[in-house]
Amino acid sequence: MGTEGLEPFEVSETPEREPEPEEQPQMRGGTVADKKYLCITVVDHNAVIEQTGEESYINVRIPVALAQAGLRMLPEGKLGRIDPELIVEMVEEGATGELININDQRKTITIRVE
């Protein structure tokens, strides 16, 4: 077979293009790259003391983008008087670290963004 009339060429790998900042998927409170989590811990001391058989310990760690849906997964009444919408609002505004820490005779509730 002859190579007459054919021009040689080189194949080079094209580097993957980094997405422009406006192309990155957005989520509430920042970009996906932030990878922040809403961590909720509830210890119900009454359930343990009274041996009611109720769930006495809840530990939830969810991406902040799913904060509203994640808070709906908690059993009703486990957050006491804390308004879940207030937590979602704080997360959407970019709050980080410990948001709520309640430690009383009946319950210990800790909510933080890490």
C-alpha positions in Angstrom: 0.0 0.0 0.0 1.4 3.4 -0.9 1.2 6.6 1.1 1.1 8.8 -1.9 -1.1 11.8 -1.6 -1.7 11.4 2.2 -0.5 14.0 4.6 0.6 12.9 8.1 -1.1 14.3 11.1 -0.8 14.0 14.8 -3.6 13.3 17.2 -3.3 15.1 20.5 -5.6 14.8 23.5 -7.6 17.9 24.2 -7.5 18.8 27.8 -10.9 18.9 29.5 -12.2 22.4 29.7 -13.0 23.7 33.2 -16.5 25.0 33.4 -16.9 28.7 33.6 -18.1 29.9 37.0 -21.6 30.8 35.6 -21.8 27.2 34.1 -21.4 25.5 37.5 -24.6 24.0 38.9 -26.0 26.2 41.6 -27.6 25.2 44.8 -29.0 27.1 47.7 -26.3 28.8 49.6 -23.5 28.3 47.0 -22.1 25.9 44.4 -22.0 22.2 44.4 -18.2 22.5 45.1 -18.9 23.9 48.5 -20.1 20.4 49.7 -21.6 21.7 53.0 -23.7 19.5 55.1 -26.5 20.2 57.6 -26.0 18.0 60.7 -28.8 17.5 63.1 -28.5 15.5 66.4 -31.4 15.0 68.7 -31.2 13.1 72.0 -34.5 12.6 73.7 -33.7 12.1 77.4 -37.3 11.5 78.4 -37.6 8.4 76.1 -34.6 6.9 77.8 -35.6 7.8 81.3 -39.2 6.8 80.9 -38.4 3.7 78.7 -41.2 4.5 76.4 -39.7 2.6 73.5 -39.6 5.8 71.3 -36.6 6.6 69.2 -34.2 8.4 71.7 -31.4 9.3 69.3 -31.5 10.9 65.9 -28.4 11.8 63.9 -28.9 13.2 60.4 -26.3 14.5 58.0 -27.6 15.9 54.7 -26.3 18.2 51.9 -27.4 21.7 52.5 -29.2 21.7 49.1 -31.6 19.2 50.6 -32.1 21.0 53.9 -35.8 21.5 53.5 -36.6 18.0 52.4 -34.3 16.5 55.0 -35.9 18.4 57.9 -39.3 17.0 56.8 -37.8 13.5 57.3 -37.4 14.0 61.0 -40.2 12.6 63.2 -42.8 15.3 64.1 -42.1 17.0 67.3 -38.4 15.9 67.6 -37.2 19.5 67.1 -39.4 20.8 69.9 -40.3 24.5 69.2 -37.6 25.0 66.6 -39.1 26.2 63.3 -37.6 24.1 60.4 -38.2 27.0 58.0 -36.0 29.2 60.1 -33.2 26.7 59.8 -33.7 26.5 56.0 -33.6 30.3 55.8 -30.3 30.4 57.8 -28.7 27.8 55.6 -29.8 29.6 52.4 -28.2 32.8 53.7 -24.9 31.0 54.1 -24.7 30.4 57.8 -22.0 28.0 58.9 -20.9 26.3 62.1 -23.2 25.7 65.0 -26.6 27.2 64.4 -28.5 25.8 67.4 -27.4 24.1 70.6 -30.1 23.4 73.1 -29.3 21.2 76.1 -32.1 20.9 78.7 -33.5 18.2 81.0 -35.7 16.6 78.3 -33.7 17.0 75.1 -30.4 17.9 73.6 -30.6 19.4 70.1 -27.6 20.4 68.0 -27.9 21.8 64.5 -24.8 22.8 62.6 -23.5 23.4 59.0 -20.1 21.9 58.2 
